[in-house]
Amino acid sequence: MFEQELAQRRTGRRPSAKKVMDERTVYEVLSLVAEIPAGRVATYGQIARLCGRERHARMVGSILRRAGLYGDFPCHRVVNHAGRTAPGWAEQRRLLEAEGVRFKDNGMVDLERFQWDC
């Protein structure tokens, strides 16, 4: 970490999240995401709590954005606390519907029926 701080001071740029993120945390999050069964969804906050990192939902989102670097994970099964899908990822809804997940009239996942009970 010290080397990264020195590099930041020299260049004036912050290191990328990819370099700063603890690999163990990344795999812990991705392992949990891999356990979400088809036809169910989890929230970013739910995954953070299961990792013992309550209030770190944004960290989970950052990890999921880079999940492709680590393998193939069902990231489409993770939504926000209200059941909203990720902005700019229209395919997410299609993937969830193909697994039987239903959406309410307001376009959000019906969490009462489809949230993963882990």
Backbone as numpy.savetxt, mean C-alpha at the origin, in Angstrom:
# Nx Ny Nz CAx CAy CAz Cx Cy Cz
23.45 5.16 6.91 22.63 6.34 6.91 23.50 7.59 6.91
24.60 7.56 7.62 25.49 8.71 7.70 25.99 9.10 6.31
26.34 8.11 5.49 26.83 8.37 4.14 25.76 9.07 3.31
24.51 8.67 3.49 23.42 9.30 2.74 23.25 10.76 3.17
23.41 11.03 4.46 23.30 12.41 4.93 24.41 13.27 4.36
25.63 12.72 4.28 26.74 13.46 3.68 26.47 13.74 2.21
25.98 12.75 1.50 25.66 12.93 0.08 24.60 14.00 -0.10
23.63 14.01 0.80 22.57 15.02 0.73 23.14 16.41 0.91
24.04 16.57 1.85 24.65 17.88 2.09 25.47 18.33 0.88
26.19 17.40 0.25 27.02 17.75 -0.91 26.17 18.14 -2.11
25.11 17.38 -2.36 24.30 17.61 -3.56 23.13 18.55 -3.33
22.73 18.70 -2.07 21.57 19.54 -1.77 20.26 18.83 -2.05
20.31 17.55 -2.40 19.10 16.79 -2.69 18.88 15.74 -1.62
17.60 15.48 -1.37 17.26 14.42 -0.43 17.44 13.07 -1.12
17.85 12.05 -0.38 17.95 10.71 -0.98 16.57 10.20 -1.31
16.49 9.33 -2.31 15.18 8.79 -2.69 14.65 7.89 -1.58
13.32 7.77 -1.52 12.69 6.93 -0.51 13.14 5.48 -0.66
13.42 5.09 -1.89 13.86 3.72 -2.14 15.13 3.41 -1.35
16.04 4.36 -1.27 17.30 4.14 -0.57 17.13 4.22 0.94
16.21 5.05 1.40 16.04 5.27 2.83 15.18 4.19 3.48
14.23 3.64 2.74 13.28 2.68 3.29 13.99 1.41 3.77
13.66 0.99 4.95 14.21 -0.22 5.55 13.65 -1.44 4.80
14.54 -2.25 4.26 14.12 -3.41 3.47 13.23 -4.37 4.28
13.52 -4.51 5.56 12.72 -5.40 6.40 11.27 -4.91 6.47
11.11 -3.60 6.60 9.77 -3.01 6.64 9.05 -3.22 5.32
9.77 -3.03 4.22 9.20 -3.23 2.89 8.66 -4.65 2.77
9.46 -5.62 3.11 9.02 -7.01 2.98 7.92 -7.37 3.97
7.91 -6.76 5.12 6.83 -6.99 6.09 5.50 -6.50 5.52
5.51 -5.29 4.95 4.30 -4.73 4.34 3.86 -5.59 3.16
4.78 -5.92 2.28 4.42 -6.69 1.09 3.97 -8.10 1.44
4.52 -8.68 2.49 4.07 -10.01 2.92 2.62 -9.96 3.39
2.26 -8.90 4.11 0.87 -8.74 4.54 -0.06 -8.54 3.36
0.35 -7.73 2.41 -0.47 -7.49 1.22 -0.68 -8.79 0.47
0.34 -9.62 0.41 0.23 -10.92 -0.28 -0.79 -11.83 0.39
-1.07 -11.62 1.66 -2.03 -12.45 2.39 -3.49 -12.03 2.20
-3.73 -10.85 1.65 -5.11 -10.39 1.47 -5.78 -11.32 0.46
-6.85 -11.98 0.85 -7.49 -12.92 -0.08 -8.21 -12.22 -1.22
-8.29 -12.90 -2.34 -9.06 -12.38 -3.47 -10.49 -12.12 -3.02
-11.06 -11.02 -3.48 -12.42 -10.67 -3.10 -12.51 -9.88 -1.81
-11.37 -9.53 -1.25 -11.31 -8.73 -0.03 -10.35 -7.56 -0.25
-10.50 -6.52 0.57 -9.59 -5.38 0.52 -9.12 -5.06 1.94
-8.00 -4.39 2.02 -7.49 -3.86 3.29 -7.22 -2.38 3.06
-7.15 -1.62 4.14 -6.82 -0.21 4.02 -5.33 -0.02 4.29
-4.81 1.11 3.84 -3.41 1.43 4.10 -3.15 1.43 5.61
-4.06 2.04 6.37 -3.92 2.10 7.82 -3.98 0.73 8.47
-4.82 -0.13 7.93 -4.94 -1.49 8.46 -3.62 -2.23 8.30
-3.00 -2.11 7.14 -1.71 -2.76 6.90 -0.66 -2.18 7.84
-0.66 -0.86 8.02 0.29 -0.22 8.92 0.12 -0.74 10.35
-1.13 -0.86 10.80 -1.38 -1.38 12.17 -0.89 -2.81 12.31
-1.15 -3.62 11.31 -0.72 -5.02 11.37 0.80 -5.15 11.43
1.50 -4.16 10.90 2.97 -4.14 10.94 3.49 -3.54 12.24
2.57 -3.10 13.10 3.00 -2.47 14.33 3.43 -1.03 14.13
2.99 -0.41 13.05 3.36 0.96 12.74 2.10 1.81 12.55
1.29 1.82 13.58 0.05 2.60 13.54 0.37 4.04 13.13
-0.52 4.63 12.38 -0.39 6.01 11.91 0.68 6.18 10.83
1.03 5.09 10.16 2.00 5.15 9.08 1.39 4.67 7.75
0.15 5.04 7.53 -0.54 4.62 6.30 0.17 5.15 5.05
0.71 6.35 5.12 1.41 6.91 3.95 2.67 6.12 3.63
3.33 5.60 4.64 4.50 4.76 4.42 4.09 3.53 3.61
2.94 2.94 3.98 2.43 1.77 3.25 2.19 2.14 1.79
1.58 3.30 1.55 1.36 3.75 0.18 2.65 3.91 -0.59
3.67 4.46 0.05 4.98 4.63 -0.60 5.58 3.29 -0.98
5.45 2.33 -0.09 5.99 1.00 -0.37 5.22 0.36 -1.53
3.91 0.49 -1.53 3.11 -0.13 -2.59 3.39 0.50 -3.96
3.72 1.79 -3.98 4.07 2.42 -5.26 5.30 1.79 -5.88
6.16 1.25 -5.05 7.41 0.64 -5.53 7.40 -0.88 -5.45
6.25 -1.46 -5.22 6.15 -2.91 -5.02 6.68 -3.71 -6.20
6.55 -3.18 -7.40 7.03 -3.87 -8.58 8.53 -4.15 -8.56
9.27 -3.39 -7.78 10.71 -3.62 -7.66 11.02 -4.90 -6.88
10.04 -5.39 -6.13 10.25 -6.53 -5.24 9.53 -7.79 -5.67
8.68 -7.71 -6.66 7.94 -8.87 -7.11 6.52 -8.52 -7.50
5.69 -9.53 -7.57 4.30 -9.37 -7.99 3.39 -9.51 -6.77
2.77 -8.43 -6.37 1.92 -8.41 -5.18 0.55 -7.86 -5.54
-0.51 -8.30 -4.86 -1.87 -7.84 -5.16 -2.17 -6.46 -4.55
-1.41 -5.47 -4.96 -1.55 -4.12 -4.40 -2.91 -3.51 -4.69
-3.60 -4.03 -5.70 -4.92 -3.51 -6.02 -5.92 -3.77 -4.91
-5.59 -4.63 -3.97 -6.50 -4.96 -2.86 -6.35 -4.01 -1.67
-5.59 -2.95 -1.83 -5.41 -1.97 -0.76 -6.05 -0.65 -1.19
-6.92 -0.12 -0.33 -7.65 1.12 -0.60 -7.49 2.06 0.59
-7.98 3.29 0.46 -7.85 4.20 1.60 -8.93 3.92 2.65
-8.90 4.67 3.74 -9.78 4.41 4.88 -11.27 4.52 4.55
-11.59 5.23 3.48 -12.98 5.40 3.08 -13.40 4.40 2.00
-12.46 3.60 1.51 -12.76 2.66 0.45 -12.47 3.20 -0.94
-11.80 4.33 -1.01 -11.48 4.95 -2.29 -10.26 4.27 -2.89
-10.31 4.03 -4.19 -9.18 3.43 -4.89 -8.11 4.49 -5.13
-6.95 4.04 -5.56 -5.81 4.95 -5.78 -6.09 5.88 -6.96
-5.83 7.16 -6.78 -6.05 8.10 -7.88 -5.10 7.79 -9.04
-5.61 7.90 -10.24 -4.79 7.67 -11.42 -4.57 6.21 -11.76
-5.26 5.30 -11.10 -5.11 3.87 -11.38 -6.49 3.29 -11.65
-7.00 3.58 -12.82 -8.35 3.15 -13.20 -8.48 1.63 -13.21
-7.41 0.93 -13.50 -7.45 -0.53 -13.57 -7.73 -1.17 -12.21
-7.44 -0.47 -11.13 -7.65 -1.03 -9.79 -9.10 -1.45 -9.59
-10.02 -0.59 -9.97 -11.44 -0.92 -9.81 -11.80 -2.16 -10.63
-11.34 -2.22 -11.85 -11.62 -3.37 -12.71 -11.09 -4.66 -12.11
-9.88 -4.61 -11.57 -9.29 -5.80 -10.94 -10.11 -6.26 -9.73
-10.54 -5.30 -8.91 -11.33 -5.65 -7.74 -12.69 -6.21 -8.13
-13.33 -5.60 -9.10 -14.64 -6.10 -9.55 -14.52 -7.51 -10.11
-13.42 -7.80 -10.80 -13.21 -9.14 -11.35 -13.09 -10.18 -10.24
-12.69 -9.75 -9.04 -12.58 -10.65 -7.89 -13.88 -10.70 -7.07
-14.89 -9.95 -7.50 -16.17 -9.98 -6.81 -16.40 -8.85 -5.82
-15.47 -7.92 -5.71 -15.63 -6.78 -4.80 -16.64 -5.82 -5.42
-17.58 -5.38 -4.62 -18.63 -4.46 -5.09 -18.36 -3.06 -4.57
-18.80 -2.10 -5.37 -18.64 -0.69 -5.03 -19.99 -0.08 -4.73
-19.98 0.91 -3.84 -21.21 1.63 -3.53 -21.49 2.65 -4.64
-22.65 3.26 -4.59 -23.03 4.26 -5.60 -22.05 5.42 -5.68
-21.37 5.73 -4.57 -20.43 6.84 -4.57 -19.05 6.46 -5.14
-18.91 5.22 -5.63 -17.67 4.78 -6.25 -16.64 4.20 -5.31
-17.01 4.06 -4.04 -16.06 3.51 -3.07 -16.40 2.06 -2.75
-15.36 1.32 -2.37 -15.55 -0.08 -1.98 -16.45 -0.13 -0.75
-17.34 -1.08 -0.73 -18.20 -1.30 0.43 -17.36 -2.03 1.49
-16.71 -1.26 2.35 -15.81 -1.84 3.34 -16.52 -2.72 4.35
-17.77 -2.41 4.64 -18.51 -3.24 5.60 -18.63 -4.68 5.11
-18.72 -4.84 3.82 -18.89 -6.19 3.24 -17.59 -6.82 2.78
-16.61 -5.99 2.33 -15.45 -6.56 1.65 -14.10 -6.31 2.33
-14.10 -5.66 3.49 -12.81 -5.45 4.15 -12.32 -6.75 4.76
-11.05 -6.99 4.58 -10.38 -8.19 5.09 -10.46 -8.21 6.60
-10.98 -9.30 7.14 -11.08 -9.47 8.58 -9.94 -10.36 9.03
-8.84 -9.74 9.36 -7.64 -10.52 9.70 -7.38 -10.58 11.18
